Amino acid sequence: MVKSKEVSIIRVSKDGNNKVTDSVVVELPLTIILNGEEVVTMLCTPEKIDYLAVGFLKSEGLITDHNDIRNVEINEEDGIVEVITEEEISSLVKKLYDTRTITSGCGKGTVFYNVIDSMQCSQIGTELEISIDQTLKLVKKLQKKANLFQKTGGSHSSALCNLEEVMIFSEDIGRHNAVDKIVGEAIMKGLSLDDKLLVTSGRVSSEILLKTAKLGLPILISRSAPTSLAVKMAEELNLTLICFARRNRMNIYTHDWRIKT
């Protein structure tokens, strides 16, 4: 799929005005249908939309793992992904419409989780440890892979990593979408997550933190800032939260015992 396109612009600088071409991110609506029932229409970058759909359903608690999925059908022309599950769960979809929460997201403005219920998510028991050097190297590898951002400046990126390498990488106009693509691909490929962590370019709000916790990932690393609720949730869920990880510095907000010095 085409992730960017060229447009004609007037570039203004101290040297004058010039007519040039510029690369912009492609943004399209995607409708997710679950067992014949429309769940949501979101705005996204038209790449890995099957993984985005599966990741979104996982993040919203509608599916648990790949064993729940019977089939995933993609209609790229109309921007539709239909997911068929092994069991009928349409009644749950209707219930979720009554618990929709307006979020701080970009690319998609609502999710369906109940913020209070999310605080009851299971604590993470994984004792994975990472060094400061490993942390900063993973952030640099995320940046290096962010080709769409380097070309357009208009996307977020996320990566599922082990302690040394990026295992899965995704970009999208929305930071939530970029994470959900990671979630979906991990589920569809049946990857073991026991020794993995998440690295992202975007701000860590409560819903990003929750997506990470639902996967059981013990460490979340971001180049950007966290919110107060994300820090509170990370502390309660036993998740190590590292933000402002860039160049040769980073802030450890919770559970620093996982950081080897």
C-alpha positions in Angstrom: 0.0 0.0 0.0 1.1 3.6 -0.6 1.9 5.2 2.7 2.8 8.7 1.4 2.1 10.8 -1.7 3.7 13.9 -3.3 1.9 17.2 -3.3 2.8 20.6 -4.7 3.5 23.3 -2.2 5.0 26.8 -1.8 8.0 26.7 0.5 8.7 30.0 2.2 12.1 30.8 3.7 14.4 33.7 4.3 15.7 33.0 0.8 12.3 33.6 -0.8 9.3 31.5 -2.0 9.8 28.4 -4.1 7.3 25.9 -5.7 8.4 22.4 -4.7 7.0 19.0 -4.0 6.5 17.6 -0.5 5.7 14.1 0.9 2.7 13.8 3.1 1.3 10.8 4.9 -1.7 9.0 3.3 -4.7 9.1 5.7 -7.7 6.9 5.1 -10.7 5.7 7.1 -10.8 2.0 8.1 -14.0 0.3 9.2 -13.6 -2.8 11.5 -16.5 -5.3 11.3 -16.7 -8.0 13.9 -19.0 -11.0 13.0 -21.0 -8.9 10.6 -21.4 -5.9 13.0 -19.6 -2.6 12.6 -17.4 -1.9 15.6 -15.6 1.4 14.7 -14.3 3.5 11.9 -10.9 5.0 12.5 -8.4 7.1 10.6 -5.1 5.4 9.9 -2.2 4.9 7.5 -3.2 2.1 5.0 -0.6 -0.4 6.0 -1.0 -3.6 8.1 -4.7 -2.9 8.4 -5.4 -6.5 9.2 -3.0 -6.3 12.2 -4.5 -3.0 13.2 -8.0 -4.5 13.3 -6.9 -7.5 15.3 -4.8 -5.4 17.6 -7.7 -3.0 18.2 -10.0 -5.8 19.1 -7.5 -7.3 21.4 -6.8 -4.0 23.1 -10.6 -3.5 23.6 -11.0 -6.9 25.2 -13.0 -8.4 22.3 -10.5 -11.1 21.6 -7.9 -12.8 23.7 -5.5 -14.5 21.2 -5.2 -16.0 17.7 -7.3 -19.0 18.8 -10.3 -16.7 19.0 -10.1 -15.8 15.3 -11.6 -17.9 12.6 -10.9 -15.6 9.6 -9.8 -12.1 8.7 -10.9 -10.6 5.4 -9.5 -7.4 4.0 -11.2 -5.1 1.5 -8.5 -2.6 0.7 -10.6 -0.7 -1.9 -13.4 0.1 0.5 -11.2 0.3 3.6 -12.8 -2.5 5.5 -11.4 -5.4 7.6 -13.9 -8.0 8.8 -12.9 -10.3 11.6 -14.8 -13.6 12.2 -14.4 -15.2 15.6 -14.9 -18.7 16.7 -17.7 -17.7 19.1 -20.5 -15.1 18.8 -19.7 -12.0 20.8 -21.9 -9.3 19.2 -23.7 -8.6 22.5 -20.4 -7.5 24.0 -19.9 -5.1 21.1 -23.2 -3.4 21.9 -22.4 -3.2 25.6 -19.1 -1.5 24.8 -20.9 1.4 23.0 -22.2 2.4 26.4 -18.8 2.5 27.9 -17.0 4.5 25.3 -14.3 6.9 26.6 -13.0 10.0 24.8 -9.2 9.7 24.8 -6.2 11.8 24.2 -5.5 10.0 21.0 -4.6 11.0 17.5 -5.9 9.2 14.4 -8.7 7.7 16.5 -10.5 9.6 19.2 -12.4 7.0 21.2 -11.8 3.7 22.8 -14.3 1.5 24.6 -12.5 0.4 27.8 -13.7 1.5 31.2 -10.9 3.4 32.8 -11.8 2.2 36.4 -12.1 -1.4 35.3 -8.7 -1.2 33.6 -7.1 -0.5 36.9 -8.0 -4.1 37.8 -5.7 -5.5 35.1 -3.4 -8.3 36.4 0.0 -7.2 37.7 2.9 -8.1 35.5 5.2 -10.7 37.2 7.9 -10.9 34.5 11.4 -10.1 35.9 13.0 -9.1 32.6 15.8 -6.7 33.1 17.4 -4.2 30.7 20.5 -2.0 30.8 20.6 1.7 30.1 22.7 1.1 27.1 20.3 -1.5 25.7 17.4 0.9 26.2 19.0 3.8 24.4 20.1 1.5 21.5 16.6 0.2 21.0 15.2 3.7 20.8 17.9 4.5 18.1 16.9 1.4 16.2 13.2 2.5 16.3 14.2 5.9 14.9 16.3 4.3 12.2 13.3 2.2 11.0 10.9 5.2 11.0 11.2 5.8 7.2 7.7 7.3 6.9 8.4 9.8 9.6 11.7 10.7 8.1 10.0 11.2 4.7 6.9 13.1 5.9 7.3 14.1 9.6 3.7 12.9 10.1 3.7 9.5 11.7 4.3 7.7 15.0 6.2 4.5 15.3 6.2 1.5 17.7 8.2 -1.7 18.0 8.1 -5.0 19.8 11.6 -5.8 20.8 13.8 -8.3 22.7 16.7 -6.9 24.6 18.8 -6.4 21.5 16.7 -6.2 18.4 13.4 -4.9 16.9 11.1 -7.9 16.2 8.1 -6.1 14.8 7.9 -2.5 13.7 4.9 -0.4 12.6 4.1 3.3 11.7 0.8 5.1 11.6 -0.6 8.6 11.9 -2.0 7.6 15.3 0.2 6.5 18.2 -2.6 4.2 19.3 -2.8 2.7 15.9 0.9 2.1 15.7 0.8 0.2 19.0 -2.3 -1.8 17.9 -0.6 -2.9 14.7 2.2 -4.3 16.9 -0.4 -6.0 19.1 -2.2 -7.5 16.1 0.9 -8.8 14.4 2.2 -10.4 17.6 -1.2 -12.2 18.0 -1.6 -13.3 14.4 2.0 -14.7 14.4 1.6 -16.3 17.8 4.7 -14.8 19.2 5.9 -15.5 22.7 5.9 -12.2 24.7 7.7 -13.4 27.8 11.0 -11.8 27.0 9.7 -8.8 24.9 9.1 -5.1 25.6 7.5 -2.2 23.7 9.3 0.9 22.4 7.2 3.8 21.0 7.8 7.3 19.8 4.6 8.8 21.1 3.3 10.2 24.4 2.4 7.5 26.9 -1.2 8.1 28.1 -3.2 5.6 30.1 -4.6 3.8 27.1 -1.1 3.2 25.7 0.0 1.9 29.1 -3.0 -0.4 29.2 -2.4 -1.9 25.8 1.1 -2.7 26.9 -0.1 -4.2 30.2 -2.7 -6.4 28.5 0.1 -8.1 26.5 1.9 -8.8 29.8 4.9 -6.8 28.6 7.0 -5.7 31.6 8.8 -2.7 30.1 7.5 0.3 28.1 10.0 2.7 26.6 9.0 6.0 24.9 10.8 9.0 23.4 8.0 11.2 24.7 6.3 12.1 27.9 3.9 10.1 30.1 0.7 11.3 31.8 0.0 11.1 35.5 -2.6 8.3 35.1 -0.1 6.3 33.0 2.5 6.6 35.7 -0.1 5.6 38.4 -1.2 2.6 36.4 2.4 1.5 35.6 3.2 1.6 39.3 0.2 -0.4 40.3 0.6 -3.0 37.5 4.3 -3.6 38.2 5.3 -2.3 34.8 8.6 -0.4 34.3 7.9 2.9 32.5 10.8 4.8 30.8 10.1 8.0 29.0 12.1 10.8 27.3 14.6 8.2 26.2 16.6 10.0 23.6 20.2 10.6 22.9 22.0 9.7 26.1 19.3 10.3 28.7 16.1 8.9 29.9 13.6 9.2 32.8 12.6 6.0 34.8 9.2 6.6 36.3 8.3 3.2 37.8 9.9 0.0 39.0 13.6 0.9 38.4 14.6 -2.5 39.7 14.4 -3.8 36.1 17.1 -1.4 35.0 20.6 -2.7 35.2 23.2 0.0 35.8 
